[in-house]
Amino acid sequence: MSVSENAISDKQLAHGCTSNDRRSQEALYKRYYNPMMALCSRYVRNREDAVEVLHTGLLKIFQNIGSYDEKKSALITWIHTIMVRTAIDFLRKKNPMTQEVEWTEAIEPEIQASVLVDKSGEEIMNFLKQLPQTTAIVFNLYVIEGHNHKEIGKLLNISDGTSKWHLSEAKNQLAKLIKTKAIA
């Protein structure tokens, strides 16, 4: 990215994109490609699908940039929200997330968070790719993105209890995968 592209504020970038200015669109793409691609890759398991989600998300961004309000959030936050929803929509179309699970506090196992502490982000992402899709998405939304179970339920069209169950499953399965790798 050139020095002049770096000097453009997010507000100016958004305004240029609203006017369908090709240079502003290219600058937005270059500025946010890496975080957008990393986000898509966390949700979608193969690169081709991640690129498809990225392109679909970019179309949504450029089509809806007029609704961006810098008073409500930073541009990257607005982009992030669109990309997460685009990835979830993509996954829903590919594999509907219809599994409902009843959750009770009594069955929640004690999770040893210390197992994950020593692992790099890349290692955890590789382990997440081995989990069932919905379980990995719930872990991603709750642990990495910071959403609560109610928000996750709305995003995925599942109950809060099902979200809690998937999070518990993710932690259990991750702990098993990490222990198995440590033994191997």
Backbone as JSON, one array per atom type, in Angstrom:
{
  "sequence": "MSVSENAISDKQLAHGCTSNDRRSQEALYKRYYNPMMALCSRYVRNREDAVEVLHTGLLKIFQNIGSYDEKKSALITWIHTIMVRTAIDFLRKKNPMTQEVEWTEAIEPEIQASVLVDKSGEEIMNFLKQLPQTTAIVFNLYVIEGHNHKEIGKLLNISDGTSKWHLSEAKNQLAKLIKTKAIA",
  "N": [[0.86, -1.17, 0.0], [0.59, 2.21, -0.82], [2.11, 5.24, 0.49], [0.32, 7.39, 0.37], [-2.13, 6.04, 0.33], [-2.16, 4.97, 2.89], [-2.43, 7.26, 4.36], [-5.02, 8.03, 4.06], [-7.99, 8.44, 5.81], [-10.24, 6.22, 7.58], [-12.81, 7.21, 7.44], [-12.71, 8.85, 5.15], [-12.11, 6.89, 3.31], [-14.4, 5.26, 3.43], [-16.27, 7.12, 2.54], [-15.34, 7.56, -0.08], [-15.74, 4.99, -1.14], [-18.5, 4.87, -0.97], [-19.13, 6.59, -3.0], [-18.52, 5.03, -5.11], [-15.87, 5.09, -5.91], [-13.18, 3.76, -7.5], [-10.47, 3.7, -6.7], [-10.64, 4.13, -3.95], [-12.04, 1.85, -3.21], [-10.17, -0.12, -3.89], [-8.13, 0.62, -2.12], [-9.38, 0.16, 0.35], [-9.7, -2.6, 0.16], [-6.97, -3.43, 0.03], [-6.04, -2.46, 2.5], [-7.53, -3.87, 4.39], [-7.46, -6.55, 3.66], [-5.82, -8.68, 4.79], [-6.75, -8.95, 7.59], [-9.44, -9.56, 7.0], [-9.26, -11.92, 5.47], [-8.03, -13.63, 7.29], [-10.04, -13.8, 9.2], [-12.14, -14.99, 7.69], [-10.92, -17.43, 7.14], [-10.85, -18.56, 9.67], [-13.45, -19.36, 10.05], [-14.22, -20.84, 7.81], [-13.25, -23.86, 6.35], [-11.57, -24.49, 4.14], [-9.29, -23.01, 1.79], [-10.31, -22.12, -0.73], [-13.07, -21.84, -0.26], [-12.91, -19.92, 1.75], [-11.92, -17.75, 0.32], [-14.08, -17.36, -1.39], [-16.03, -16.59, 0.5], [-14.81, -14.24, 1.38], [-14.91, -12.66, -0.98], [-17.69, -12.5, -1.4], [-18.38, -11.19, 0.96], [-16.99, -8.77, 0.57], [-18.44, -7.73, -1.59], [-20.88, -7.27, -0.28], [-20.02, -5.38, 1.55], [-19.26, -3.22, -0.13], [-21.72, -2.73, -1.34], [-23.26, -1.92, 0.81], [-21.95, 0.13, 2.09], [-22.78, 2.71, 2.37], [-24.44, 2.67, 4.56], [-22.76, 2.59, 6.68], [-21.77, 3.96, 9.76], [-19.65, 6.07, 11.2], [-19.83, 7.05, 13.74], [-20.96, 5.12, 15.26], [-19.33, 2.82, 15.14], [-15.96, 1.66, 14.52], [-14.54, 1.46, 11.23], [-13.3, -1.0, 10.68], [-14.54, -2.64, 12.55], [-17.18, -2.65, 11.66], [-16.79, -3.83, 9.14], [-15.81, -6.29, 10.01], [-18.08, -7.38, 11.31], [-19.81, -7.74, 9.11], [-18.32, -9.61, 7.64], [-18.2, -11.83, 9.41], [-20.92, -12.52, 9.56], [-21.38, -13.1, 6.88], [-19.72, -15.32, 6.52], [-20.97, -17.13, 8.27], [-23.5, -17.3, 7.05], [-22.72, -18.49, 4.63], [-21.79, -20.97, 5.55], [-24.15, -21.96, 6.65], [-25.73, -22.33, 4.37], [-24.28, -24.31, 3.11], [-24.15, -26.43, 4.98], [-26.78, -26.95, 6.84], [-27.4, -25.75, 10.15], [-28.93, -27.38, 12.28], [-29.08, -28.85, 14.56], [-30.39, -29.32, 17.74], [-29.76, -29.12, 21.14], [-30.33, -30.04, 24.44], [-29.49, -28.22, 27.29], [-28.09, -28.44, 30.48], [-26.98, -27.11, 33.53], [-25.88, -28.95, 35.22], [-24.59, -30.9, 33.7], [-22.38, -29.73, 32.67], [-19.04, -30.1, 32.06], [-15.97, -29.77, 33.89], [-13.7, -27.61, 32.61], [-10.38, -27.57, 31.56], [-8.72, -24.89, 31.2], [-6.06, -24.33, 31.16], [-4.84, -26.07, 29.46], [-5.04, -24.97, 26.94], [-3.58, -22.65, 27.15], [-0.79, -22.79, 26.7], [-0.59, -23.03, 23.98], [-0.1, -21.89, 20.63], [-1.81, -19.39, 18.65], [-2.07, -20.3, 16.03], [-1.78, -23.09, 16.34], [-4.07, -23.67, 17.87], [-6.04, -22.91, 16.03], [-5.59, -24.86, 14.07], [-6.34, -27.13, 15.5], [-9.03, -26.47, 15.89], [-10.04, -26.78, 13.32], [-10.43, -29.45, 13.18], [-12.69, -29.99, 14.56], [-16.3, -30.52, 14.71], [-18.29, -28.53, 12.5], [-20.29, -26.59, 13.55], [-19.66, -26.63, 16.25], [-17.04, -25.67, 16.26], [-17.51, -23.1, 15.26], [-19.09, -21.94, 17.27], [-17.24, -21.94, 19.4], [-15.33, -20.21, 18.3], [-16.89, -17.83, 18.04], [-17.56, -17.34, 20.73], [-15.19, -17.56, 22.38], [-13.08, -16.35, 20.89], [-14.19, -14.16, 19.45], [-15.76, -12.98, 21.39], [-18.53, -12.99, 21.84], [-21.71, -13.44, 23.55], [-23.76, -16.22, 24.74], [-26.41, -15.78, 24.06], [-26.28, -13.96, 21.91], [-24.86, -15.55, 20.1], [-26.69, -17.59, 19.74], [-28.7, -16.19, 18.35], [-27.31, -15.44, 16.02], [-26.72, -17.94, 14.87], [-29.12, -19.19, 14.78], [-29.87, -20.97, 16.86], [-30.59, -22.37, 20.11], [-29.79, -20.77, 23.29], [-28.91, -22.67, 25.09], [-28.05, -24.72, 23.4], [-25.89, -23.46, 22.24], [-24.23, -23.22, 24.49], [-23.77, -25.92, 24.96], [-22.35, -26.65, 22.63], [-20.06, -25.08, 23.0], [-18.99, -26.22, 25.31], [-18.52, -28.81, 24.32], [-16.62, -28.18, 22.36], [-14.46, -27.27, 23.93], [-13.92, -29.6, 25.41], [-13.27, -31.43, 23.34], [-11.11, -30.12, 22.17], [-9.28, -30.19, 24.29], [-8.86, -32.96, 24.44], [-7.74, -33.43, 21.88], [-5.39, -31.93, 22.1], [-4.1, -33.21, 24.24], [-3.77, -35.74, 23.08], [-2.03, -35.12, 20.99], [0.15, -34.3, 22.49], [0.94, -36.67, 23.64], [1.67, -38.18, 21.45]],
  "CA": [[0.0, 0.0, 0.0], [1.4, 3.41, -0.91], [2.03, 6.16, 1.63], [-0.91, 8.17, 0.26], [-3.26, 5.18, 0.71], [-2.13, 4.85, 4.35], [-2.81, 8.54, 4.94], [-6.48, 8.19, 3.94], [-8.7, 7.97, 7.01], [-11.34, 5.29, 7.32], [-13.98, 8.01, 7.06], [-12.51, 9.22, 3.75], [-12.18, 5.64, 2.55], [-15.82, 4.89, 3.36], [-16.94, 8.11, 1.68], [-14.94, 7.26, -1.45], [-16.42, 3.75, -1.54], [-19.92, 5.23, -1.15], [-19.19, 7.23, -4.31], [-18.05, 4.03, -6.08], [-14.52, 5.43, -6.36], [-12.41, 2.52, -7.63], [-9.24, 3.78, -5.9], [-11.02, 3.94, -2.54], [-12.38, 0.43, -3.05], [-8.9, -0.86, -3.89], [-7.42, 0.95, -0.88], [-10.06, -0.58, 1.42], [-9.34, -4.01, -0.04], [-5.57, -3.63, 0.42], [-5.87, -2.17, 3.92], [-8.21, -4.84, 5.26], [-7.43, -7.91, 3.12], [-5.27, -9.67, 5.73], [-7.67, -9.3, 8.68], [-10.66, -10.19, 6.47], [-8.94, -13.29, 5.06], [-7.8, -14.4, 8.52], [-11.36, -14.04, 9.79], [-12.83, -15.98, 6.85], [-10.23, -18.72, 7.31], [-11.22, -19.13, 10.97], [-14.79, -19.93, 9.97], [-14.36, -21.75, 6.67], [-12.12, -24.78, 6.51], [-10.59, -24.56, 3.06], [-8.93, -21.7, 1.24], [-11.21, -21.72, -1.82], [-14.31, -21.35, 0.36], [-12.59, -18.68, 2.46], [-11.83, -16.7, -0.7], [-15.46, -17.1, -1.81], [-16.66, -15.8, 1.57], [-14.19, -12.92, 1.33], [-15.44, -11.91, -2.12], [-19.1, -12.22, -1.11], [-18.37, -10.17, 2.0], [-16.59, -7.5, -0.03], [-19.6, -7.22, -2.34], [-21.83, -6.74, 0.7], [-19.42, -4.16, 2.11], [-19.36, -2.14, -1.11], [-23.14, -2.44, -1.57], [-23.87, -1.34, 2.01], [-21.04, 1.07, 2.75], [-23.55, 3.92, 2.67], [-25.07, 2.53, 5.87], [-21.73, 2.65, 7.72], [-21.82, 5.17, 10.58], [-18.41, 6.11, 11.99], [-20.15, 7.4, 15.13], [-21.36, 3.89, 15.96], [-18.23, 1.86, 15.23], [-14.84, 1.84, 13.61], [-14.78, 0.79, 9.95], [-12.88, -2.41, 10.78], [-15.57, -3.34, 13.32], [-18.31, -2.79, 10.75], [-16.36, -4.84, 8.16], [-15.72, -7.56, 10.75], [-19.45, -7.88, 11.5], [-20.3, -8.22, 7.82], [-17.59, -10.82, 7.26], [-18.64, -12.94, 10.26], [-22.27, -12.91, 9.13], [-21.25, -13.7, 5.55], [-19.16, -16.66, 6.73], [-22.01, -17.97, 8.88], [-24.49, -17.55, 6.0], [-22.11, -19.44, 3.71], [-21.79, -22.29, 6.2], [-25.55, -22.39, 6.78], [-26.18, -22.82, 3.06], [-23.55, -25.53, 2.81], [-24.57, -27.44, 5.95], [-27.69, -26.31, 7.81], [-27.09, -25.99, 11.56], [-30.25, -27.6, 12.84], [-29.02, -29.67, 15.76], [-30.78, -28.71, 19.01], [-29.31, -29.92, 22.27], [-30.79, -29.52, 25.73], [-28.36, -27.92, 28.16], [-28.33, -28.24, 31.91], [-25.73, -26.76, 34.2], [-25.35, -30.12, 35.9], [-23.75, -31.74, 32.85], [-21.21, -29.01, 32.17], [-17.8, -30.63, 32.64], [-14.95, -28.81, 34.27], [-12.77, -27.46, 31.49], [-9.06, -27.15, 31.98], [-8.27, -23.84, 30.27], [-4.6, -24.32, 31.13], [-4.4, -26.89, 28.33], [-4.96, -24.1, 25.77], [-2.72, -21.49, 27.41], [0.55, -22.96, 26.14], [-0.67, -23.23, 22.54], [-0.14, -20.68, 19.8], [-3.07, -19.19, 17.94], [-2.08, -21.17, 14.85], [-2.05, -24.45, 16.8], [-5.48, -23.75, 18.27], [-6.82, -22.88, 14.78], [-5.47, -26.18, 13.44], [-7.19, -28.04, 16.27], [-10.43, -26.11, 15.63], [-10.43, -27.32, 12.02], [-10.76, -30.86, 13.35], [-13.97, -30.09, 15.27], [-17.5, -30.35, 13.89], [-18.43, -27.14, 12.07], [-21.02, -25.72, 14.48], [-18.9, -26.6, 17.5], [-15.91, -24.75, 16.04], [-18.03, -21.74, 15.09], [-19.5, -21.44, 18.6], [-15.99, -21.66, 20.11], [-14.8, -19.01, 17.68], [-17.71, -16.67, 18.39], [-17.57, -17.11, 22.18], [-13.86, -17.37, 22.95], [-12.23, -15.45, 20.11], [-14.91, -12.93, 19.09], [-16.3, -12.37, 22.61], [-20.0, -12.94, 21.89], [-22.33, -14.26, 24.59], [-24.55, -17.32, 24.18], [-27.65, -15.24, 23.47], [-25.89, -13.42, 20.6], [-24.5, -16.69, 19.26], [-27.95, -18.24, 19.4], [-29.37, -15.4, 17.31], [-26.52, -15.52, 14.79], [-26.75, -19.29, 14.3], [-30.49, -19.73, 14.88], [-29.9, -22.08, 17.8], [-30.91, -21.88, 21.45], [-28.65, -20.45, 24.16], [-28.45, -23.95, 25.65], [-27.3, -25.43, 22.36], [-24.63, -22.74, 22.14], [-23.43, -23.63, 25.66], [-23.37, -27.32, 24.75], [-21.29, -26.67, 21.61], [-18.84, -24.53, 23.6], [-18.47, -27.27, 26.19], [-17.99, -29.86, 23.44], [-15.39, -27.67, 21.74], [-13.39, -27.28, 24.93], [-13.57, -31.0, 25.7], [-12.61, -32.03, 22.19], [-9.8, -29.48, 22.03], [-8.42, -30.74, 25.35], [-8.5, -34.32, 24.01], [-6.82, -33.33, 20.74], [-4.1, -31.43, 22.59], [-3.48, -34.29, 25.02], [-3.38, -36.79, 22.13], [-0.84, -34.64, 20.3], [1.26, -34.27, 23.46], [1.37, -38.05, 23.86], [2.23, -38.7, 20.2]],
  "C": [[0.9, 1.23, 0.0], [1.2, 4.29, 0.32], [0.72, 6.95, 1.57], [-2.14, 7.35, 0.63], [-3.32, 5.02, 2.23], [-2.63, 6.12, 5.02], [-4.32, 8.77, 4.89], [-7.14, 7.64, 5.2], [-9.79, 6.99, 6.61], [-12.59, 6.03, 6.87], [-13.89, 8.4, 5.58], [-12.63, 8.0, 2.84], [-13.63, 5.21, 2.36], [-16.57, 5.84, 2.44], [-16.6, 7.85, 0.21], [-15.62, 6.01, -1.98], [-17.9, 4.0, -1.78], [-20.13, 5.85, -2.53], [-18.74, 6.3, -5.44], [-16.69, 4.39, -6.69], [-13.65, 4.18, -6.33], [-11.15, 2.55, -6.78], [-9.53, 3.58, -4.41], [-11.36, 2.48, -2.27], [-11.11, -0.42, -3.0], [-8.12, -0.62, -2.6], [-8.05, 0.22, 0.31], [-9.68, -2.06, 1.36], [-7.91, -4.27, 0.45], [-5.38, -3.45, 1.92], [-6.41, -3.3, 4.79], [-8.2, -6.28, 4.74], [-6.96, -8.93, 4.16], [-6.21, -9.97, 6.9], [-8.95, -9.97, 8.18], [-10.39, -11.65, 6.1], [-8.7, -14.16, 6.28], [-9.13, -14.75, 9.18], [-12.11, -15.11, 9.0], [-12.23, -17.37, 7.04], [-10.53, -19.36, 8.66], [-12.56, -19.82, 10.91], [-14.92, -21.0, 8.9], [-13.09, -22.58, 6.57], [-11.16, -24.86, 5.34], [-10.43, -23.19, 2.4], [-9.89, -21.23, 0.15], [-12.51, -21.16, -1.26], [-14.07, -20.04, 1.1], [-12.51, -17.51, 1.48], [-13.23, -16.35, -1.2], [-16.2, -16.24, -0.78], [-16.11, -14.38, 1.56], [-14.79, -12.08, 0.2], [-16.91, -11.56, -1.92], [-19.21, -11.11, -0.07], [-17.99, -8.8, 1.45], [-17.72, -6.89, -0.85], [-20.61, -6.59, -1.4], [-21.31, -5.42, 1.29], [-19.61, -3.0, 1.14], [-20.82, -1.76, -1.39], [-23.77, -1.68, -0.4], [-23.03, -0.28, 2.71], [-21.74, 2.39, 3.09], [-24.22, 3.87, 4.03], [-24.06, 2.57, 7.02], [-21.8, 4.0, 8.43], [-20.6, 5.19, 11.5], [-18.65, 6.51, 13.43], [-20.5, 6.16, 15.94], [-20.21, 2.91, 16.14], [-17.12, 2.24, 14.26], [-15.14, 1.06, 12.33], [-14.41, -0.68, 10.04], [-13.91, -3.22, 11.55], [-16.78, -3.61, 12.45], [-18.0, -3.87, 9.71], [-16.35, -6.22, 8.82], [-17.1, -8.19, 10.91], [-20.01, -8.44, 10.21], [-19.62, -9.52, 7.43], [-18.01, -12.03, 8.1], [-20.0, -13.44, 9.8], [-22.25, -13.57, 7.75], [-20.71, -15.12, 5.67], [-20.22, -17.6, 7.31], [-23.1, -18.29, 7.86], [-23.98, -18.59, 5.01], [-22.17, -20.85, 4.29], [-23.2, -22.84, 6.36], [-26.06, -22.99, 5.47], [-25.54, -24.16, 2.73], [-24.01, -26.69, 3.7], [-25.48, -26.78, 6.97], [-27.36, -26.73, 9.24], [-28.4, -26.18, 12.31], [-30.23, -28.37, 14.15], [-29.38, -28.86, 17.0], [-30.36, -29.65, 20.13], [-29.81, -29.26, 23.54], [-29.58, -29.34, 26.64], [-28.83, -27.83, 29.6], [-26.99, -27.97, 32.55], [-25.07, -27.98, 34.83], [-24.43, -30.95, 35.02], [-22.52, -31.01, 32.32], [-19.95, -29.55, 32.84], [-16.84, -29.5, 32.99], [-13.91, -28.76, 33.15], [-11.44, -26.94, 32.01], [-8.5, -26.17, 30.95], [-6.76, -23.83, 30.15], [-4.05, -25.13, 29.96], [-4.2, -26.0, 27.1], [-3.94, -22.98, 25.93], [-1.36, -21.61, 26.72], [0.56, -23.08, 24.62], [-0.7, -21.9, 21.8], [-1.5, -20.58, 19.13], [-3.18, -20.11, 16.73], [-2.37, -22.62, 15.24], [-3.52, -24.63, 17.16], [-6.36, -23.75, 17.03], [-6.75, -24.23, 14.07], [-6.31, -27.21, 14.18], [-8.67, -27.76, 15.99], [-10.93, -26.69, 14.31], [-10.82, -28.79, 12.11], [-12.1, -31.06, 14.05], [-15.13, -30.03, 14.29], [-17.73, -28.85, 13.66], [-19.1, -26.24, 13.09], [-20.27, -25.57, 15.79], [-17.73, -25.62, 17.38], [-16.39, -23.31, 15.93], [-18.42, -21.15, 16.45], [-18.26, -21.09, 19.42], [-15.4, -20.34, 19.61], [-15.56, -17.76, 18.12], [-17.6, -16.33, 19.88], [-16.17, -16.73, 22.69], [-13.05, -16.31, 22.21], [-12.91, -14.11, 19.85], [-15.54, -12.24, 20.31], [-17.81, -12.23, 22.67], [-20.51, -13.76, 23.07], [-23.24, -15.29, 23.94], [-25.85, -16.83, 23.53], [-27.37, -14.7, 22.06], [-25.57, -14.55, 19.63], [-25.76, -17.41, 18.81], [-28.67, -17.52, 18.28], [-28.63, -15.51, 15.98], [-26.69, -16.87, 14.09], [-28.14, -19.92, 14.27], [-30.54, -21.01, 15.71], [-30.23, -21.5, 19.18], [-29.63, -21.55, 22.23], [-28.04, -21.74, 24.71], [-27.63, -24.74, 24.65], [-25.93, -24.77, 22.17], [-23.69, -23.15, 23.29], [-22.92, -25.05, 25.48], [-22.23, -27.39, 23.75], [-19.98, -26.12, 22.17], [-18.18, -25.57, 24.51], [-17.84, -28.39, 25.38], [-16.67, -29.42, 22.81], [-14.23, -27.73, 22.72], [-12.95, -28.7, 25.26], [-12.79, -31.63, 24.56], [-11.23, -31.42, 21.95], [-8.82, -30.03, 23.07], [-7.95, -32.15, 24.97], [-7.5, -34.29, 22.87], [-5.43, -32.89, 21.19], [-3.37, -32.5, 23.38], [-2.98, -35.4, 24.11], [-2.11, -36.38, 21.4], [0.37, -34.64, 21.23], [1.82, -35.67, 23.7], [2.11, -38.59, 22.64], [3.64, -38.27, 19.96]]
}
